[in-house]
Amino acid sequence: MASRRVVITGLGIVSPLGVGVNRSWDNLINGISGITLIKGPGYDNLPCKVAAYVPEDQLQLEGKFSPAEVRKMSTSTLYALIAADEAIKSSQLNLETVDRSRIGVTIGNGMCNVDDIYEQVKVFKDRGYNRFNPHFLTRILINMPAGFVSIHFGLKGPNHCVSTACTTGLHALGDGFNFIQKGSADVMISGGTEAVIGPSSVAAFSRIRALTCDFNDSPSRASRPFDAHRSGFVMGEGAGLMVIEELNHAKNRGATIYGEILGYGLSGDAFHITSPPDDGSGAHDCMRSALIDASIDPSEINHINCHATSTPQGDIAELTAIKRLFGPHANQIAITSTKGATGHLLGAAGSVEAIFTCLAVNKGLIPPTINLDNPIDTELNLVANKSIKWPKKPINQTNSTSNQPTRRIALTNSFGFGGTNGSLVISNFINS
């Protein structure tokens, strides 16, 4: 059976750059940072003082959810519901007329909110069983965002959850892609969500020296992928969900198509629980696997949205892998890391960045890596500080005739603790 083509028909974002796809994209393209000083009590003795929050004035949770819903759901679930609503509306799916048994959900969390657990354990010890929150489990179980989205929209297809640390959002999209290709669903609402910024999680990441502590006086400069003065990532929060759909299903309902997922690759480092190997072998194998799945040559890739979190070892390993896989062509690829603007959204990073990659191929505009003042590599085409237009004649289009549409193909990477890696190949949609 021929492989079913999977297209992207809906997008939804909650991010430190804004609530909504248009706000987030506009701020990203214009080099705006979503990173601020850390908020609230409990951080006095911690070395990291910066974080990337979703703007509260844009969230307006009180107008979107009842007090009972807020008590029952984690913040990551609320973010997922907001992003899902935007994605479904942008897809123009009429849920009253489609077969909802053929529409599924695959949404993941990287981790639950540690401070939620701490607070309830303290309540139980200090005040007893009768004061324990009856909604505790629905706030901490990793699959609750997927479950609540499925119930809220009445989606009866696959109800699936992914939790693979910082690769979660991309793996969720990849699993949704596979469900559609296999025929288990015609439409999937897929991506990741995360909202765990708190004293306990900041302390935990600080203790393993993963977070930057060098820019507490200038938060907007703290996240600086590929820059010589990078010193760790900035913890962020948010959600990114796509409506992905079998091509004919999308065509038959006249859907607007934003892009197409061509391939999905996975690998394991089998090296260290938190650090990649210096040669980037896991990243290399993952990207290669995605290209093979997409049946494209490495020379057809024109843009990579890197995982690069602004850590000393990780950024170098990823660039090393790109050079090894793409050879001489690597110098002609526009390479960026949007984490310079968003910080690291943990389980939501991969899906938010996949949406940015989809918009890049759709609009022919490549977002910058902000704060990239002293690149660690001067051979590669690292897109620094200002967005650039897609090349008029991408490398893979040099022999094309002028009346043929330009095929813009990009790769987006996500890597996570435990040595788990994922890559997606995304292109603009060509009706062929």
Secondary structure by P-SEA (a helix, b strand, c coil): ccbbbbbbcbbbbcccccccaaaaaaaaaacccccccccccccccccccbbbbcccccccccccccaaaaaaccaaaaaaaaaaaaaaaaacccccccccccbbbbbbbccccaaaaaaaaaaaacccccccccccccccccaaaaaaaaaaacccccccccccccaaaaaaaaaaaaaaaaccccccccccccccccaaaaaaaaaacccccccccccccccccccccccbbbbbcbbbbbbcccaaaaaaacccccccccbbbbbbcccccccccccaaaaaaaaaaaaaaacccccccccccccccccccaaaaaaaaaaaaacccccccbbbbccccccccccaaaaaaaaaaaaaaaccbbbbbccccccccccccccccccccccccccccccccccccbbbbbbbbbbbccbbbbbbbbbccccc
